[in-house]
Amino acid sequence: MELREPVILIVDDDANDRALMEAAFAQIDAGGPVNYVSDGAEAVDYLKGVGQYADRNRFPFPNLLLLDLKMAKMNGFEFLHHIRSYPNLILVPTIVFTSSEDLDDLRKAYLLGANSYLVKSNTFEGLCDQLKFIYGYWMRVRVPPLDAEGRLVEARG
């Protein structure tokens, strides 16, 4: 089976956090595209490949999602609830990556299907360490393969 290159989608409305994550991913040499959207509604459009995200060469289907919780329009909880109602999207590892240390947020995120929950580091070095860990782990975890459009690849055997 041929594996697709890693494609990460970051869902975060904070421009400063996005810039820091972009620099951190460059620092750790993640390889593969890292794309950014600013809220859950935009992430839904990205995953569906509609509107400005219709070109899958420019906006490939992700195999890892990093999700902030506190966003306008559709927040992280609403996004989790939405994607967990689509069987193929359940297969995309979704990591809540937020500044919230609230235990209620932690509990709710897991109940809505988050695969992991990490509180963002306050330092660039710490952020690099976190993203290196996330990338190193989740790019090695085996999940059922999805094609470039996000559809489940049929098993042969």
Helices and strands as residue ranges (DSSP letters): E 8-11, H 15-28, E 34-37, H 40-48, G 51-53, E 64-67, H 76-83, H 87-90, E 94-98, H 103-111, E 116-119, H 124-138
